[in-house]
């Protein structure tokens, strides 16, 4: 399995099963994660900032490419509802704008 570590979310080292999106893996591990559109790639609320391992993620989806072109998704950001981690490790963090008020971040 692949490993996703969220630096500013204590206890968030998540195994990502083959074929699963990052969002699915985070939710399966019990983490509450912002996703306003219901994981359809229609918003950017589920994004994360990738600190290391971007090359291990799936290629950006059409939705992610549209948001990048519109300036709503930075080059170091991915949508957790779209990105998959076939192998390897990714280290990321929750951006300030998408932190949930009831979750403790470091």
C-alpha positions, 0 to 999 in steps of 0.5 A: 500500500501507499502512504499519505502523511498529513503534517498538520493533522495529528495521527494522519498517516494513512494507508491508501489502498490501490485505486482509492482516492486520497479522500476515500482513504482519509475518510476510511481512516476516520478523518473528517475532511472538507469536500463541499461538492460531495467528491465530484471534482466540482469545487476545490474545498478538498484540496491539499498542499503537497510537500513531497512525493507529488511524482507518486500521485496520479496525473492531474484530472481534467477538473484539476487542470481546469482549476489550475488554468483558472488560478484556483489550484496551485501547482503544489495542490491536488484535489483529494477527491481526484488524486490517487496514490498508486505507490510510494509516499506523499507528505502534505498539509491541509491549507489554511483556507480549507481547515475545518473549525472543529478539527485540531491542526498542528 
